[in-house]
Amino acid sequence: MAHTKAQKAVKGNRDSQSKRLGIKVYGGQKVRPGNVIIRQRGSQFNAGPGTLLSRDFTIIALKEGVVKFDNKRGEKYVSVS
């Protein structure tokens, strides 16, 4: 009799966990010191006045204020004022 036995699940079909990257606070929104503005891989956005670029390229607010996104000479900057 031609019957197929039960098969195991495919071994290499797992996906990695999402890293939750992206913009967390948009332009015009208020932030407090220590708030994460952007999580990124590499410096797609550069840190402007009032922000800090951490070791893993996360941009963090250094002071209380409003987030502003700028384009200067083809570079993207995030600042808090």
C-alpha positions as CSV (number, residue, x, y, z in Angstrom):
1,M,0.0,0.0,0.0
2,A,1.4,3.4,-1.0
3,H,0.9,5.5,2.2
4,T,3.1,8.4,3.3
5,K,4.1,8.4,6.9
6,A,4.0,11.6,9.0
7,Q,6.9,13.9,8.2
8,K,8.9,16.1,10.6
9,A,8.7,19.9,10.4
10,V,11.3,21.6,8.2
11,K,14.4,22.3,10.2
12,G,15.7,25.5,8.7
13,N,12.5,27.5,8.4
14,R,12.9,29.8,11.5
15,D,13.0,33.5,11.3
16,S,14.9,35.9,13.6
17,Q,13.1,38.2,16.0
18,S,12.4,41.7,14.7
19,K,14.8,44.3,16.1
20,R,12.2,47.1,16.5
21,L,14.2,49.6,14.5
22,G,12.9,52.9,13.2
23,I,11.7,56.4,14.3
24,K,10.2,56.4,17.8
25,V,9.4,60.1,18.1
26,Y,8.4,62.2,15.1
27,G,9.1,65.8,14.2
28,G,7.1,68.3,16.4
29,Q,6.7,65.9,19.3
30,K,8.0,66.7,22.7
31,V,10.8,64.7,24.4
32,R,12.5,64.6,27.7
33,P,16.2,63.8,28.4
34,G,16.9,60.2,27.8
35,N,14.0,59.5,25.4
36,V,14.9,57.4,22.4
37,I,14.2,59.3,19.2
38,I,15.5,56.8,16.6
39,R,16.8,53.2,16.6
40,Q,18.9,52.5,13.6
41,R,21.7,50.3,12.1
42,G,24.5,52.6,11.0
43,S,24.1,56.4,10.9
44,Q,21.2,56.9,8.5
45,F,20.3,59.9,10.7
46,N,23.0,62.1,12.3
47,A,22.7,63.6,15.8
48,G,22.2,67.4,15.8
49,P,22.1,69.8,18.7
50,G,20.4,68.5,21.8
51,T,20.8,64.8,20.8
52,L,23.4,62.0,21.3
53,L,24.4,59.3,19.0
54,S,25.1,56.2,21.1
55,R,27.3,53.2,20.4
56,D,24.6,51.2,18.6
57,F,23.7,54.4,16.6
58,T,20.5,55.1,18.6
59,I,19.7,58.8,18.8
60,I,18.7,59.9,22.3
61,A,17.4,63.3,23.5
62,L,19.8,65.2,25.8
63,K,17.4,67.9,26.8
64,E,13.7,68.6,27.0
65,G,12.2,70.1,23.9
66,V,10.6,69.4,20.5
67,V,12.1,67.1,17.9
68,K,13.1,68.5,14.5
69,F,14.3,66.7,11.4
70,D,16.6,68.6,8.9
71,N,18.3,67.9,5.6
72,K,21.7,69.7,5.4
73,R,23.9,69.1,2.3
74,G,22.3,65.7,1.7
75,E,22.7,64.5,5.3
76,K,19.7,63.9,7.6
77,Y,19.9,65.4,11.0
78,V,17.8,65.1,14.1
79,S,17.8,67.9,16.8
80,V,15.9,68.9,19.9
81,S,15.2,72.5,20.6
